[in-house]
Amino acid sequence: MTTAHRPTLEAVAARAGVSRATVSRVVNGSTTVAEPIREAVNRAVAELGYVPNLAARSLVTQRTDSIALVMPEAATRVFSDDQVFPGIIRGVSQELEAADKQLVLMLAGSPAGHHRVERYTTGRHVDGVLFASLHGADPLPGTLARLGIPVVCSGRPLGDVPVPYVDVDHVGGVTAAVRHLIDSGRRRIATIAGPQDMVAGIERLTGYRTAVAAAGLPELVAVGDFTRESGGAAMQRLLAEHPDLDGVFAASDLMAHAAMRTLREAGRRVPEDVAVVGFDDIETAAYTEPPLTTVRQPIVELGRRMTRQLLRLAAGETIEQAIMLPTELIVRESA
């Protein structure tokens, strides 16, 4: 159908026998129209094939029915074999689809990308913004919140940013993982920590340090960035510095996978010589050789919960400042 022949509000009003203003109220979701009139308008809309002009409707309702999911990461990272990001996207998409909202995925892995996201979101092109994978004390969530734009983060924002968030129990999950290694008789337990400009990386290292300190064991630490490549490099450093290590907690499954490969290449058996535990429980964790013991985080549920919180906030409801989801140790053959 061409624009010239597209049914108008006036045509719908004439077919339904009501005013143009009444049709506008019905198609924009007003609850003040009597049910018989609403049915007549909806019947006319269906008969004529009327499609609302979304741009015009947003001017009336001050809503775009769109939610932005901002990930300050490069596309190569978001769409890699790290299944955490797709899990978040899946959870967000499920909730938005159920609410009849549109997802706008925005990647901001560079300064230019970050500025583009800031311009778009402050321009009120979306009704709210979800943030995942924040690095450092990113000022954008706080800036948007001060402008009155609903914001919810995945993970506690670093710095003094009073923005609601949904997170998982990193410290508790890692503490349980390291205690598992200790209970199996390991005494030289190293960690491949995550990036220390992210709450997940910081808190997973805190969990490790809490557990080894409680057992009176030394800290053996190398830092990666959650990627497979960084896990292999960190494992090489740990073997060079601490050749007698007998356990490894890696702060992501990808780093754990790479650590096991590096250990095999160095002639170390897993778990006989070195036990390995990861974090995330991505799908491939059950299919490594040996299958990986890991800490499961409910990543799809994380995306769903943060989206529910944002939709409530956008509707003017009061929401909790922080929601913490539990983790679970999944014991397999690597430890």
C-alpha positions as CSV (number, residue, x, y, z in Angstrom):
1,M,0.0,0.0,0.0
2,T,1.5,3.4,-1.0
3,T,1.5,6.3,1.4
4,A,-1.1,8.1,-0.7
5,H,-3.6,5.3,-0.2
6,R,-2.8,4.5,3.4
7,P,-6.0,4.8,5.6
8,T,-6.1,7.9,7.8
9,L,-7.5,8.6,11.2
10,E,-10.3,10.5,9.5
11,A,-11.2,7.4,7.4
12,V,-11.3,5.3,10.5
13,A,-13.4,7.9,12.4
14,A,-15.9,8.0,9.5
15,R,-16.2,4.2,9.3
16,A,-16.7,3.9,13.1
17,G,-19.0,6.9,13.3
18,V,-16.9,8.8,15.9
19,S,-14.7,11.8,16.1
20,R,-11.0,11.8,15.0
21,A,-10.0,12.6,18.6
22,T,-11.9,9.4,19.8
23,V,-10.0,7.3,17.3
24,S,-6.7,8.8,18.4
25,R,-7.5,8.0,22.1
26,V,-8.3,4.4,21.2
27,V,-5.2,3.7,19.1
28,N,-3.0,5.4,21.7
29,G,-4.2,3.1,24.4
30,S,-6.5,5.4,26.4
31,T,-8.7,3.7,29.0
32,T,-11.3,6.5,29.1
33,V,-13.2,5.4,26.0
34,A,-16.4,3.3,26.5
35,E,-16.1,-0.3,25.5
36,P,-18.7,-0.3,22.7
37,I,-17.0,2.7,21.1
38,R,-13.6,1.1,21.5
39,E,-14.9,-2.0,19.8
40,A,-16.4,0.0,16.9
41,V,-13.0,1.8,16.4
42,N,-11.0,-1.4,16.5
43,R,-13.4,-3.0,14.0
44,A,-12.9,0.0,11.6
45,V,-9.2,-0.2,12.1
46,A,-9.2,-3.9,11.1
47,E,-11.5,-3.4,8.2
48,L,-9.5,-0.5,6.7
49,G,-6.1,-2.0,7.5
50,Y,-5.2,1.2,9.4
51,V,-1.6,1.3,10.7
52,P,-0.8,4.0,13.3
53,N,1.9,6.5,12.4
54,L,4.4,5.7,15.2
55,A,6.2,9.0,14.9
56,A,3.0,11.0,15.3
57,R,1.8,8.7,18.1
58,S,5.0,9.2,20.0
59,L,4.5,13.0,19.9
60,V,1.1,12.5,21.5
61,T,2.0,9.9,24.1
62,Q,5.6,11.0,24.7
63,R,6.5,7.3,24.4
64,T,8.6,5.5,21.8
65,D,7.7,1.9,23.0
66,S,11.4,1.2,22.5
67,I,14.1,0.2,25.1
68,A,17.8,0.5,24.5
69,L,20.2,-2.2,25.7
70,V,23.7,-0.6,25.8
71,M,26.8,-2.8,25.9
72,P,30.1,-0.8,26.1
73,E,31.9,-3.6,24.2
74,A,33.1,-4.2,20.6
75,A,30.9,-6.2,18.3
76,T,33.5,-8.9,18.1
77,R,33.3,-9.4,21.9
78,V,29.5,-9.4,22.1
79,F,29.0,-11.9,19.3
80,S,32.0,-14.1,20.2
81,D,31.7,-17.6,21.7
82,D,31.2,-16.0,25.1
83,Q,27.6,-17.0,25.6
84,V,27.0,-14.5,28.4
85,F,26.1,-11.5,26.2
86,P,23.7,-13.5,24.0
87,G,22.1,-14.8,27.2
88,I,21.4,-11.3,28.4
89,I,20.1,-10.2,25.0
90,R,17.8,-13.3,25.0
91,G,16.4,-12.5,28.5
92,V,15.8,-8.8,27.6
93,S,14.2,-9.7,24.3
94,Q,11.8,-12.2,26.0
95,E,10.5,-9.6,28.4
96,L,10.2,-6.8,25.9
97,E,8.4,-9.0,23.4
98,A,5.9,-9.9,26.2
99,A,5.4,-6.2,26.9
100,D,5.1,-5.4,23.1
101,K,8.2,-3.2,23.3
102,Q,11.0,-2.8,20.7
103,L,14.6,-3.6,21.6
104,V,17.3,-1.2,20.4
105,L,20.7,-2.9,20.8
106,M,23.6,-0.4,21.0
107,L,27.2,-1.3,21.2
108,A,29.7,1.3,22.6
109,G,33.1,-0.3,22.4
110,S,34.9,2.9,21.4
111,P,34.8,6.6,22.5
112,A,33.0,7.5,19.3
113,G,30.4,4.7,20.0
114,H,30.0,5.9,23.5
115,H,29.3,9.5,22.3
116,R,26.8,8.1,19.7
117,V,24.9,6.2,22.4
118,E,24.8,9.3,24.7
119,R,23.4,11.5,21.9
120,Y,20.8,8.9,21.0
121,T,19.6,8.2,24.5
122,T,19.6,11.8,25.7
123,G,17.6,12.7,22.6
124,R,14.7,10.7,24.1
125,H,14.5,8.2,21.2
126,V,13.9,5.4,23.8
127,D,11.7,5.1,26.9
128,G,14.5,3.7,29.0
129,V,18.0,2.3,29.0
130,L,19.5,-1.0,30.2
131,F,23.2,-1.1,30.7
132,A,25.3,-4.4,30.6
133,S,29.1,-4.9,30.9
134,L,30.0,-1.5,32.3
135,H,33.7,-0.7,32.6
136,G,35.0,1.8,35.1
137,A,33.0,4.6,36.6
138,D,31.1,5.2,33.4
139,P,29.2,8.5,34.0
140,L,26.5,7.8,31.3
141,P,24.0,5.8,33.5
142,G,24.0,8.6,36.2
143,T,23.7,11.3,33.5
144,L,20.6,9.7,32.0
145,A,19.0,9.1,35.4
146,R,19.5,12.7,36.3
147,L,17.7,13.7,33.1
148,G,14.7,11.6,34.2
149,I,15.4,8.7,31.8
150,P,14.6,5.4,33.4
151,V,17.9,3.4,33.8
152,V,18.7,-0.1,35.1
153,C,22.1,-1.7,35.1
154,S,23.3,-5.3,34.9
155,G,25.8,-5.3,37.8
156,R,26.4,-2.6,40.4
157,P,27.8,0.5,38.8
158,L,31.3,1.5,40.0
159,G,31.5,4.8,41.8
160,D,28.8,6.8,43.5
161,V,26.0,6.2,40.9
162,P,22.5,5.9,42.5
163,V,21.1,3.8,39.6
164,P,19.1,0.6,40.3
165,Y,20.7,-2.6,39.2
166,V,20.3,-6.4,39.1
167,D,23.4,-8.6,39.8
168,V,24.4,-12.1,40.8
169,D,26.2,-13.2,43.9
170,H,29.8,-13.2,42.6
171,V,31.5,-13.3,45.9
172,G,29.3,-16.2,47.3
173,G,29.7,-18.2,44.1
174,V,33.4,-17.9,43.9
175,T,33.8,-18.6,47.7
176,A,31.9,-21.8,47.2
177,A,34.1,-22.7,44.2
178,V,37.4,-22.2,46.0
179,R,36.1,-24.0,49.1
180,H,35.3,-26.9,46.8
181,L,39.0,-26.9,45.7
182,I,40.1,-26.7,49.3
183,D,37.9,-29.6,50.4
184,S,39.3,-31.8,47.6
185,G,42.8,-31.3,49.2
186,R,44.2,-28.5,47.0
187,R,46.5,-26.1,48.8
188,R,48.3,-24.1,46.1
189,I,45.2,-22.6,44.5
190,A,45.6,-19.8,41.9
191,T,43.1,-17.6,40.3
192,I,42.8,-16.1,36.8
193,A,40.9,-13.0,37.8
194,G,38.7,-10.9,35.6
195,P,39.3,-7.2,34.6
196,Q,39.5,-5.0,37.6
197,D,37.6,-2.1,36.0
198,M,34.4,-4.2,36.2
199,V,32.4,-5.1,39.3
200,A,32.2,-8.8,38.2
201,G,36.0,-9.0,38.0
202,I,36.5,-7.2,41.3
203,E,34.0,-9.2,43.2
204,R,35.1,-12.6,41.8
205,L,38.6,-11.7,43.0
206,T,37.2,-10.7,46.4
207,G,35.5,-14.1,46.6
208,Y,38.8,-15.9,45.9
209,R,40.7,-13.9,48.4
210,T,38.1,-14.4,51.1
211,A,38.2,-18.2,50.6
212,V,42.0,-18.6,50.6
213,A,42.5,-16.2,53.5
214,A,39.9,-18.2,55.6
215,A,41.9,-21.3,54.9
216,G,45.3,-19.7,55.6
217,L,46.4,-20.3,52.0
218,P,48.6,-18.0,49.8
219,E,47.2,-15.8,47.0
220,L,48.4,-16.7,43.6
221,V,46.9,-14.2,41.2
222,A,47.1,-13.4,37.4
223,V,44.6,-11.0,35.8
224,G,42.8,-11.6,32.5
225,D,39.8,-10.0,30.7
226,F,37.3,-12.9,30.6
227,T,38.5,-13.9,27.1
228,R,39.9,-17.2,26.0
229,E,43.2,-15.6,24.9
230,S,43.8,-13.8,28.2
231,G,43.1,-17.1,30.1
232,G,45.8,-18.9,28.3
233,A,48.3,-16.2,28.8
234,A,47.5,-15.9,32.5
235,M,47.8,-19.6,32.9
236,Q,51.3,-19.5,31.4
237,R,52.3,-16.8,33.8
238,L,51.0,-18.7,36.8
239,L,52.8,-21.9,35.8
240,A,56.1,-19.9,35.4
241,E,55.7,-18.2,38.7
242,H,54.1,-21.0,40.7
243,P,55.0,-24.3,39.1
244,D,53.7,-26.2,42.2
245,L,50.1,-24.9,42.0
246,D,47.5,-27.6,42.2
247,G,44.2,-25.8,41.7
248,V,42.9,-22.9,39.6
249,F,39.8,-20.8,39.8
250,A,39.2,-18.9,36.5
251,A,36.7,-16.0,36.6
252,S,35.1,-17.0,33.4
253,D,34.5,-20.3,31.6
254,L,36.4,-19.1,28.5
255,M,39.5,-18.4,30.6
256,A,39.0,-21.8,32.3
257,H,38.9,-23.6,28.9
258,A,42.1,-21.9,27.8
259,A,43.7,-22.7,31.2
260,M,43.0,-26.4,30.8
261,R,44.5,-26.4,27.3
262,T,47.6,-24.6,28.6
263,L,47.9,-27.1,31.4
264,R,47.7,-30.1,29.0
265,E,50.4,-28.5,26.8
266,A,52.6,-28.2,29.9
267,G,52.1,-31.8,30.7
268,R,49.7,-31.3,33.6
269,R,46.7,-33.5,34.0
270,V,43.3,-32.1,34.9
271,P,42.1,-32.8,37.6
272,E,44.8,-35.2,38.8
273,D,47.6,-32.6,38.9
274,V,45.7,-29.4,38.7
275,A,42.0,-29.0,39.4
276,V,40.2,-26.2,37.5
277,V,36.9,-24.4,38.2
278,G,35.3,-21.7,36.0
279,F,32.5,-19.2,36.3
280,D,29.3,-18.7,34.1
281,D,28.3,-22.3,33.1
282,I,28.1,-21.5,29.4
283,E,26.7,-24.3,27.3
284,T,30.1,-25.6,26.2
285,A,31.3,-26.1,29.8
286,A,29.7,-29.5,29.9
287,Y,31.5,-30.6,26.8
288,T,35.1,-29.7,27.5
289,E,37.7,-32.4,28.2
290,P,37.2,-33.0,31.0
291,P,33.8,-31.4,31.6
292,L,34.2,-28.2,33.5
293,T,33.2,-27.7,37.1
294,T,31.9,-24.1,37.2
295,V,29.7,-21.6,39.0
296,R,26.4,-21.2,37.2
297,Q,25.0,-17.7,37.0
298,P,21.3,-17.3,35.8
299,I,22.3,-15.1,32.9
300,V,19.0,-15.2,31.0
301,E,17.0,-14.5,34.2
302,L,19.4,-11.6,34.8
303,G,18.3,-10.0,31.5
304,R,14.7,-10.7,32.2
305,R,14.7,-9.2,35.8
306,M,16.5,-6.1,34.8
307,T,14.0,-5.5,32.0
308,R,11.1,-6.0,34.3
309,Q,12.6,-3.5,36.7
310,L,13.1,-1.0,33.9
311,L,9.5,-1.4,32.6
312,R,8.2,-0.8,36.1
313,L,10.4,2.3,36.5
314,A,9.2,3.6,33.1
315,A,5.6,3.1,34.3
316,G,6.3,5.4,37.3
317,E,6.5,2.6,39.9
318,T,8.9,2.5,42.8
319,I,11.4,-0.3,42.4
320,E,14.2,-1.9,44.5
321,Q,17.6,-0.3,44.2
322,A,19.4,-3.6,44.1
323,I,18.3,-7.2,43.3
324,M,20.8,-10.0,43.8
325,L,20.3,-13.4,42.1
326,P,21.9,-16.6,43.5
327,T,24.7,-18.6,41.9
328,E,25.2,-22.4,42.0
329,L,28.3,-24.5,42.0
330,I,28.0,-27.2,39.2
331,V,30.4,-30.0,39.9
332,R,31.8,-31.9,37.0
333,E,35.1,-33.8,36.3
334,S,37.6,-30.9,36.1
335,A,37.6,-30.5,39.9
